[in-house]
Amino acid sequence: MNTTLEDVLAAIRELSVRESSLLSPLLDRNDLAALLRVGETTLDKLRAMDKIGPAEIRIGRLVYWHRDEVNAWLATPTAKGELMGRLAWTVYRREECRRKSR
């Protein structure tokens, strides 16, 4: 999946157009798939390959993601304009927290 920076920015703009007070702090599979402009089956494949950076929140069999974490992930593409996978995103966020705490 090669997501360009323009695709990411367009997705963020679409999200910010909605009324923020009506937005849930969590995204479900359908929400995240729509935001990434992929089907839920493709999203599941990306999850299986650890291509989705933000950590999942499991409640029973349901899976959610923090909206703020997804927005930060979408706004932080790699130098090649691609989105970070789970490991790269975890390392990036850890380093970001360390920089802020200094």
C-alpha positions as CSV (number, residue, x, y, z in Angstrom):
1,M,0.0,0.0,0.0
2,N,1.6,3.3,-1.1
3,T,-0.3,6.1,0.5
4,T,0.8,9.5,-0.6
5,L,1.1,12.5,1.6
6,E,-1.7,14.1,-0.4
7,D,-4.0,11.1,0.4
8,V,-3.2,11.5,4.1
9,L,-3.9,15.2,4.1
10,A,-7.1,14.7,2.2
11,A,-8.2,12.1,4.7
12,I,-7.4,14.4,7.7
13,R,-9.3,17.2,6.0
14,E,-12.3,15.0,5.5
15,L,-12.2,14.0,9.2
16,S,-11.9,17.6,10.4
17,V,-14.9,18.7,8.3
18,R,-17.2,16.7,10.6
19,E,-18.5,18.2,13.8
20,S,-15.9,17.4,16.4
21,S,-18.4,17.2,19.3
22,L,-20.2,14.3,17.5
23,L,-17.0,12.3,17.0
24,S,-16.3,9.3,19.2
25,P,-12.8,9.2,20.7
26,L,-12.6,5.7,19.2
27,L,-12.6,4.4,15.6
28,D,-14.0,1.0,14.8
29,R,-12.9,-1.2,11.8
30,N,-15.4,0.4,9.5
31,D,-14.3,4.0,10.5
32,L,-10.6,3.2,10.1
33,A,-11.2,1.4,6.8
34,A,-13.1,4.4,5.5
35,L,-10.5,6.8,6.7
36,L,-7.8,4.9,4.9
37,R,-10.0,4.4,1.8
38,V,-9.8,0.6,1.9
39,G,-12.2,-2.1,2.5
40,E,-12.5,-3.9,5.9
41,T,-11.0,-7.1,4.4
42,T,-8.0,-5.0,3.2
43,L,-7.7,-3.4,6.6
44,D,-7.7,-6.9,8.3
45,K,-4.9,-7.9,5.9
46,L,-2.9,-4.7,6.8
47,R,-3.4,-5.5,10.5
48,A,-2.2,-9.0,10.0
49,M,1.0,-7.7,8.3
50,D,1.5,-5.1,11.1
51,K,1.0,-2.2,8.7
52,I,-1.3,-0.3,11.0
53,G,0.8,1.8,13.3
54,P,-1.5,2.7,16.2
55,A,-2.2,0.1,18.8
56,E,-5.6,-1.7,18.8
57,I,-8.0,-1.7,21.6
58,R,-9.8,-5.0,22.0
59,I,-13.2,-5.1,23.7
60,G,-14.3,-8.7,23.4
61,R,-14.2,-9.5,19.7
62,L,-14.4,-5.9,18.7
63,V,-11.4,-3.8,17.7
64,Y,-11.0,0.0,18.1
65,W,-8.3,2.6,17.7
66,H,-7.9,6.0,19.5
67,R,-8.9,8.6,17.0
68,D,-6.2,11.1,18.1
69,E,-3.5,8.4,17.7
70,V,-4.8,7.5,14.2
71,N,-4.8,11.2,13.3
72,A,-1.2,11.6,14.6
73,W,-0.2,8.5,12.6
74,L,-1.8,9.8,9.4
75,A,-0.1,13.2,9.8
76,T,3.4,11.6,10.2
77,P,4.3,9.8,7.0
78,T,7.9,8.4,6.4
79,A,10.4,10.2,4.2
80,K,9.0,8.2,1.3
81,G,5.5,9.4,2.0
82,E,4.3,6.0,3.4
83,L,2.6,5.3,6.7
84,M,4.6,3.7,9.5
85,G,3.9,0.1,10.5
86,R,3.3,-1.0,14.1
87,L,6.9,-1.3,15.1
88,A,8.1,1.9,13.5
89,W,5.2,3.8,14.9
90,T,5.8,2.5,18.4
91,V,9.5,3.4,18.3
92,Y,8.6,6.9,16.8
93,R,6.1,7.6,19.6
94,R,8.4,6.4,22.3
95,E,11.2,8.7,21.0
96,E,8.7,11.6,20.7
97,C,7.8,11.1,24.4
98,R,11.4,11.1,25.4
99,R,12.1,14.3,23.5
100,K,9.1,16.0,25.1
101,S,10.2,14.9,28.6
102,R,13.7,16.5,28.4
